[in-house]
Amino acid sequence: MDVLIVGAGIGGLTLALELHQAGIPCRVLEAAPHLEPVGAGINLLPHATQVLDRLGVAGELEKVGIATQESVFFNRFGQFVYREPAGRYAGYDQPQLSIHRGDLQLTLLRIVQERLGADAVRLGQRVVRVAEDGDGVRVEVVDESSGARYELGGSVVVGCDGVHSAVRKQFYPDEGDPLYSGVTMWRGVTPWQPFLTGASMVRAGWLASGKMVIYPVRDDIDGHGTQLVNWVAEVERPRPARRDWNREGRVEDFIDVFEDWHFDWLDVPALIRGAERVLEYPMVDQDPLPRWTFGHATLLGDAAHPMVPRGSNGAGQAILDARALRLALEQVPDPLDALRRYEEQRRPATAAVVEANRRTPPDTILKEVYERTADRPFRRIEDVIGTDEMAAISNSYKRIAAYDKDILRTQQ
């Protein structure tokens, strides 16, 4: 068994660690000539940190991220709506981690290189074609520095090459454009003093009149207690921007929506303006595919199931994919049967998350408040929506996304 992994993102690097732990040789081919700490913050929910803990890397990630204490909801007037503990504070065995995507990727890269060798991840190597080759598969690769083309063979190839996946494009050359939700997000990271618990994940407002997601991703960045705080502004817009995670955005394109968000616990417009760089991304996804696997090749992560970045679950599902694929390859002697088992397990599960992110993510709590109050301040949240109803919305998503506590404990 020899696995070729296309892409050194979160999913690809996690898969490399999984396969190494299982004793399955693998190589990672990444088109980018350098991996740099780009992007902004992401959250790793307990189902993902459980996998990373089994790999012995969760402790390293906790050193560079923040263990989230609570998820807390407010309306756009800064009024408290709902709070629930998160991760270990909610009784999980693993934490929920708020972390800068660059810190996550580069930490995984370092550990892959330490365990598998410095040449396990080959940068500047762009895979342009996948072809069956008897009992295995071959990939055509372009060396980005020289332009030279060459081929590599393996037992299995896994496309972990993200939302612009070349492997997916080969399988589905006529696939339509991404589906735009009608919402564009802007995001950034800003040095800021701790707010609320200092480890709170805030969701505030609603899409029709502006929504924010805010949480810290690095602690004490200056020796004086300042944190690096991630923020995401979501606004309804008629036309989507280009789907590019690193597309530059402009504060003036959306700051008017949040200009009066001055709360006693946070000055939101000042937080936004404090970011050195702003990124813009359309809230898009794609309909679930009818199949991921073609012969000895399959898909994983965003290449398999791009989803609206809502619910803190995109990277987590890629990590779960990696775990499932490792177990299938480890337990099933025939690679073709192993890939079929992997797909039978993960394709329906991720399709359910894609649909849930469209219709009933945890943010639905804020939608209910927005609609029932007609976007006005309330006197008592209990007169608007009950705690039990909000808990039911949150718990339903946990079950669909597979991080309900009871589900995780059966997987110990």
C-alpha positions in Angstrom: 0.0 0.0 0.0 1.3 3.4 -1.0 -1.0 6.4 -0.8 -0.5 9.7 -2.7 -2.1 12.6 -1.0 -2.9 15.6 -3.2 -2.9 18.8 -1.0 -1.2 19.7 2.3 -4.2 21.4 3.9 -5.8 20.4 7.2 -7.3 17.2 5.7 -4.3 16.1 3.8 -1.8 16.6 6.7 -4.2 14.9 9.1 -4.5 12.0 6.7 -0.7 11.7 6.5 -0.5 11.4 10.3 -3.3 8.8 10.3 -1.7 6.7 7.7 1.7 6.9 9.3 0.2 5.8 12.7 -1.4 2.8 10.8 1.9 1.9 9.2 0.7 2.8 5.7 3.4 4.6 3.5 2.2 7.9 2.0 3.5 11.0 0.2 1.9 14.5 0.2 2.1 16.6 -3.0 1.3 20.3 -2.5 1.0 22.8 -5.4 2.1 25.9 -3.3 5.8 26.5 -3.2 5.6 27.6 0.4 3.1 27.1 3.3 2.5 30.4 5.1 0.2 31.3 8.0 -2.6 32.7 5.8 -6.3 33.0 6.6 -7.9 33.7 9.9 -9.5 31.8 12.7 -11.3 28.4 12.7 -12.9 26.3 15.4 -12.2 22.6 16.0 -15.1 21.0 17.7 -14.7 18.0 20.1 -15.3 15.4 17.3 -12.2 16.8 15.5 -10.0 17.2 18.6 -10.9 13.6 19.6 -9.2 12.5 16.4 -6.3 14.8 16.8 -5.9 13.6 20.4 -5.6 10.0 19.2 -2.8 11.2 16.9 -1.0 12.8 19.8 -1.1 16.3 18.4 -4.0 17.9 20.3 -1.7 19.0 23.1 0.6 20.8 20.6 -2.4 22.6 19.2 -3.6 23.7 22.6 -0.3 25.5 23.0 -1.0 27.8 20.0 -4.8 28.0 20.2 -7.4 28.7 22.9 -9.7 26.2 24.6 -13.1 27.7 24.1 -15.2 28.0 27.3 -18.6 29.0 25.9 -20.7 29.7 22.9 -22.8 32.8 23.5 -25.5 34.5 21.5 -26.5 38.2 21.3 -28.8 40.2 19.1 -27.5 43.2 17.2 -28.2 45.5 20.1 -25.8 43.6 22.3 -28.6 42.0 24.4 -27.8 38.5 25.7 -29.8 35.7 24.1 -28.3 32.3 25.0 -25.2 30.7 26.4 -23.9 27.2 26.5 -20.6 25.8 27.7 -18.2 24.4 25.1 -15.7 21.5 24.9 -14.3 20.4 28.3 -16.4 23.0 30.0 -19.5 21.2 28.7 -18.3 17.8 29.9 -16.6 16.6 26.8 -13.3 14.6 27.2 -11.7 16.8 24.5 -11.6 20.6 24.2 -13.1 22.9 21.5 -10.2 24.8 20.1 -10.3 28.3 18.6 -7.1 28.6 16.5 -5.6 30.5 13.7 -5.8 28.4 10.5 -2.1 29.1 9.8 -1.1 28.0 13.3 -3.1 24.8 12.8 -1.7 24.0 9.4 1.9 24.8 10.2 1.8 22.8 13.4 0.5 19.8 11.6 3.1 20.3 8.9 5.9 20.3 11.4 4.6 17.2 13.1 4.2 15.4 9.7 7.8 16.3 8.8 9.1 15.2 12.2 7.3 11.8 12.1 7.4 11.0 8.4 10.6 12.8 7.3 11.5 16.1 5.9 10.6 15.0 2.3 7.2 13.6 3.2 5.5 16.8 2.0 6.7 17.9 -1.4 6.0 21.6 -2.0 5.6 23.2 -5.4 4.3 19.9 -7.0 1.0 20.4 -8.7 -1.0 17.3 -9.7 -2.8 17.8 -13.0 -4.1 14.4 -13.9 -5.0 11.1 -12.3 -5.1 7.8 -14.2 -5.8 4.2 -13.4 -2.7 1.9 -13.7 -3.6 -1.7 -13.4 -3.9 -2.4 -9.7 -3.0 1.1 -8.7 -3.0 4.7 -9.9 -0.6 7.2 -11.5 -0.6 11.0 -11.2 0.9 13.5 -13.5 2.7 16.2 -11.6 4.1 19.6 -12.7 7.1 20.9 -10.7 6.2 24.6 -10.3 9.7 25.8 -10.1 11.1 24.2 -13.2 7.9 23.4 -15.2 9.0 19.8 -15.6 6.4 17.1 -15.8 6.7 13.7 -14.3 4.6 10.8 -13.1 4.2 9.0 -9.7 2.5 5.7 -9.0 0.7 4.5 -5.9 -2.0 2.2 -4.7 -4.4 5.0 -3.9 -4.6 8.7 -4.6 -6.7 11.0 -2.4 -7.7 14.5 -3.6 -7.4 16.8 -0.5 -6.9 19.8 -2.7 -9.6 22.0 -1.4 -12.5 23.9 -3.0 -10.7 24.3 -6.3 -9.7 20.7 -6.4 -8.1 19.5 -9.7 -8.9 15.9 -8.8 -12.6 16.7 -8.4 -12.5 18.7 -11.6 -11.2 15.7 -13.5 -14.0 13.6 -12.1 -16.7 16.2 -12.7 -15.5 18.5 -15.6 -19.0 19.9 -16.3 -20.0 20.6 -12.7 -21.8 23.9 -12.3 -20.7 27.0 -10.4 -20.8 27.1 -6.6 -24.2 27.9 -5.1 -24.3 31.3 -3.5 -26.3 31.7 -0.3 -26.9 35.4 -0.8 -24.4 36.3 2.0 -20.8 37.5 1.8 -18.5 37.4 4.7 -15.5 39.5 5.6 -13.0 38.4 8.2 -9.9 39.4 10.0 -7.9 39.1 13.1 -7.3 42.0 15.5 -5.1 42.5 18.6 -7.6 43.1 21.4 -8.0 42.9 25.2 -9.9 39.8 26.4 -13.7 40.2 26.5 -16.4 38.2 28.4 -14.6 35.1 29.7 -11.5 35.6 27.5 -12.4 32.3 25.8 -15.9 33.0 24.5 -17.2 32.4 21.0 -19.8 35.1 20.2 -22.5 35.0 17.6 -24.4 38.2 17.3 -27.1 39.7 15.1 -28.7 38.1 12.0 -27.9 38.0 8.3 -30.7 40.3 7.2 -29.3 43.2 9.3 -25.7 42.0 9.8 -24.2 39.2 11.8 -20.9 38.8 13.6 -18.9 35.8 14.8 -16.1 36.7 17.2 -13.6 34.7 19.2 -9.9 34.8 20.3 -7.4 32.5 18.6 -4.1 33.4 20.3 -3.5 34.3 23.9 -1.1 36.9 25.4 0.5 37.9 22.1 2.5 40.8 23.7 3.3 39.7 27.2 0.6 42.1 28.5 -2.5 39.9 28.1 -3.5 41.1 24.6 -5.2 38.4 22.5 -5.5 37.9 18.8 -9.2 38.0 18.2 -10.8 36.6 15.0 -14.0 38.2 13.7 -16.3 37.3 10.8 -18.9 39.8 9.4 -21.7 38.3 7.4 -23.9 40.6 5.3 -26.6 39.8 2.7 -25.2 40.9 -0.7 -26.8 40.4 -4.2 -23.6 39.3 -6.0 -21.0 37.0 -4.8 -17.3 37.7 -4.7 -14.9 35.3 -6.3 -14.4 32.1 -4.3 -10.9 32.6 -3.0 -10.0 32.2 0.7 -7.3 34.8 0.4 -9.2 37.4 -1.6 -8.5 40.9 -0.2 -11.6 42.8 1.2 -12.3 46.4 2.0 -13.7 47.6 5.4 -15.7 50.3 3.6 -17.8 47.7 1.8 -19.5 46.5 5.0 -18.6 48.7 8.0 -21.8 50.7 7.7 -23.8 47.7 8.8 -21.9 47.5 12.1 -21.2 51.2 12.8 -23.5 51.4 15.8 -22.5 48.1 17.4 -21.0 49.7 20.6 -21.6 47.3 23.4 -20.5 47.4 27.0 -18.6 44.2 26.4 -17.1 45.0 23.0 -16.7 47.9 20.5 -17.3 46.0 17.2 -16.5 48.7 14.6 -13.2 49.4 16.4 -12.4 45.7 16.4 -13.1 45.5 12.7 -11.0 48.6 11.9 -8.1 47.3 14.0 -7.4 44.4 11.6 -4.3 44.8 9.5 -5.8 42.8 6.7 -9.4 42.0 5.7 -10.4 39.0 3.6 -13.6 38.6 1.6 -15.4 35.3 0.8 -18.8 34.4 -0.6 -20.9 32.0 1.6 -21.1 29.3 -1.1 -21.3 25.5 -1.2 -22.0 22.8 -3.8 -24.6 20.1 -3.9 -23.4 16.8 -2.5 -21.8 14.6 -5.2 -23.3 11.2 -6.2 -19.9 9.6 -5.7 -16.4 10.5 -4.6 -14.5 7.4 -5.7 -13.3 6.5 -9.2 -11.2 3.3 -9.2 -8.2 3.8 -7.0 -8.8 7.6 -6.5 -11.1 9.3 -4.0 -11.8 12.8 -2.5 -11.6 14.2 1.0 -12.5 17.4 2.8 -13.5 20.5 0.8 -12.6 18.6 -2.4 -15.4 16.1 -1.6 -18.0 18.3 0.2 -17.5 22.1 0.1 -19.9 23.5 2.6 -21.1 27.0 3.7 -18.6 28.0 6.4 -21.1 28.1 9.2 -21.4 25.9 12.2 -17.6 25.7 12.9 -17.5 22.4 11.0 -15.6 22.5 7.7 -12.1 21.6 8.9 -13.7 19.2 11.4 -15.4 17.1 8.7 -12.1 16.9 6.8 -10.4 15.5 9.9 -13.2 13.0 10.4 -12.8 12.0 6.7 -9.1 11.3 7.4 -9.9 9.1 10.3 -12.5 7.1 8.4 -10.2 6.6 5.4 -7.3 5.4 7.5 -9.5 2.8 9.3 -10.9 1.6 5.9 -7.4 1.2 4.4 -6.1 -0.4 7.6 -9.0 -2.9 7.9 -9.9 -3.8 4.3 -7.2 -5.6 2.3 -8.4 -4.6 -1.2 -7.9 -0.9 -1.8 -11.0 -0.7 -4.0 -13.2 -2.2 -1.3 -11.6 0.1 1.3 -12.4 3.2 -0.7 -16.0 2.0 -1.1 -16.3 1.5 2.6 -14.9 5.0 3.3 -17.3 6.6 0.9 -20.3 4.7 2.1 -19.6 5.9 5.6 -18.6 9.5 5.0 -20.5 10.7 1.9 -24.0 10.5 3.5 -22.7 12.0 6.8 -21.1 15.0 5.1 -24.1 15.5 2.8 -26.3 15.9 6.0 -23.9 18.5 7.3 -24.0 20.4 4.0 -27.8 20.5 4.3 -27.7 21.4 8.0 -25.3 24.3 7.3 -27.8 25.6 4.7 -30.9 25.4 6.8 -30.5 24.8 10.6 -27.0 25.6 11.9 -26.6 26.7 15.5 -27.0 30.3 14.3 -30.7 29.5 13.7 -31.2 30.6 17.3 -30.4 34.2 16.2 -32.8 33.9 13.2 -35.6 33.0 15.5 -34.9 35.9 17.8 -34.6 38.3 14.8 -38.0 37.2 13.3 -39.9 37.0 16.6 -38.8 40.5 17.7 -39.0 42.0 14.2 -35.4 43.1 14.7 -36.1 45.2 17.8 -34.7 45.2 21.3 -36.6 43.0 23.8 -37.4 43.3 27.5 -36.9 39.7 28.4 -35.5 37.0 26.2 -37.9 34.5 28.0 -40.8 36.3 26.4 -39.3 35.7 22.9 -37.9 32.2 23.0 -37.4 29.6 25.7 -34.1 28.2 26.8 -35.2 24.6 26.0 -36.1 25.6 22.4 -32.7 27.1 21.9 -30.9 24.1 23.4 -32.9 21.9 21.1 -31.7 23.8 18.0 -28.1 23.5 19.2 -28.3 19.8 20.1 -29.9 18.9 16.8 -26.9 20.3 14.9 -24.5 18.4 17.3 -26.2 15.1 16.4 -26.2 15.8 12.7 -22.5 16.9 12.7 -21.6 13.9 15.0 -20.2 15.8 18.0 -23.0 15.0 20.4 -21.4 13.8 23.7 -23.2 10.4 23.6 -22.0 9.8 20.0 -18.4 10.6 20.8 -18.3 8.4 23.9 -19.3 5.4 21.9 -16.2 6.1 19.7 -13.7 6.1 22.6 
